[in-house]
Amino acid sequence: MAGWLTTHVLDTARGCPAEGLAIALYRIHADQRELLAEMRTNADGRTDAHILPAERFQTGTYELVFHAGDYLRASGQAGAEPLFLDQVPIRFGMSDPMAHYHVPLLLSPYGYSTYRGS
């Protein structure tokens, strides 16, 4: 079986999953971005399907763009415009063709963190 990619977004300011947050996935080719998928998080802060399923998985460099500003506005957490965090891009590499890559986002209006999850 080939690898696959998932994510999970948690709203650390409210202590709950970030429901309804839009996410875009890009594959990076020589500094060009190719849009592969667009999804929204569900009530658990996850996407309903893998962002990059096994049948489309390739090793390489990717970028997830989390549309945090829209989520923060909708959840009543937006401060003055322009927002401190609007879009959160995370560029990362996937080198193991058989691995599950999980890239979670821990989000608040003024900070975020990520890591390679399991």
N, C-alpha and C positions, 0 to 999 in steps of 0.2 A: 504494500500500500504506500502511496505517496504521502508526503507531508500535508499539513493544512495550517490555516491561520485563524485565530479567534481573538476576541477582545472582551473586556468587561469594564464598564465605567461606573465608578462609585463617586457620589457627591459627598465629599468628606466634611463639608460645612453643615450639611443637613443630616449626615449619618444615614444615607440611604442610596439605593441604586439610582443612577441618572437615567430616568426614563425619557424617551423621545429625543435623544441627542443624535444629530445627524453625523455620519462618518463617511469619509471618502477614502478609498484605497487606490494608490498609484504605484505603478512599477516605474523605476528610474532606469533610464537608458542614456548614458553619456549626458547627464544633466537635463534630459528631457523627461517630462512626466507623462505617463500613459494611464488614463483613468480606467480602472478595472472594475470597480464596484462602488455603489453608494447604498447605504443602509441607515436605519435608525435603531437605537437601542429599545428593547422591550421593558416591561415592568421590572425585570430582574437586572437591568443595566447591560444586558448582553444582546447580541443580534440573534434573530430567529434562525439564521443559517450561518455556517462558517463564512467569514469574510472572503477567504480564499480557499475553496474546497479542494480536495485531493485531486480531482480530475483536471484542475486548472493550475495546480501548484508547480512552480519552478523556483529554483534557487535564484538569488539575486538580491538587489537593493530595492526596498519598498518604502513608501511613506504613507502613514495613516494621518489624515487630517480630521481632527475632532472639532466640530463647529460649536465650541463652548459658549460663545457669545449669545447665540440664539437660545441655547438651553438656559443660560443664566437669566436672560431677559424673561423667558417663559416661566421660570420658577421664582421670579420676584427677587433675584439676588443681584441683579445688574446695578452697578453703581453709575456714576456720571459717565457720559459719553466723552471721549471714546473709552470703551472698556479696557481695563488692564489686560485681560485675556479675551480674545475674540476667537481666533482660530489657533488650535494647538497642533502643529505638525510634529510628528515623530518619525524620523528616518532611521531605518534599521536594515540589517542584512540577515538573510536566511541562507545558510550554507549547507545544511543537512537535508538532502532530498527526501528523507523518510521521517523527519521530526514534526511534532506538533509545536508550533510557535504560538505563544499566547502573549499578547501585548496589552496589558491592562492600563487604565488611566485612573488615577486618584485625583479628583478635581475639586477646587474651591474657587471662589471669585478672584483670589489673588495668588494662587499657586497651584502647581500640579506636580505629580511625580509618576514615573513609570518604571517598569522592570520587565525582565523576561520571566513570565509566570509559567505555570504548569497546567 
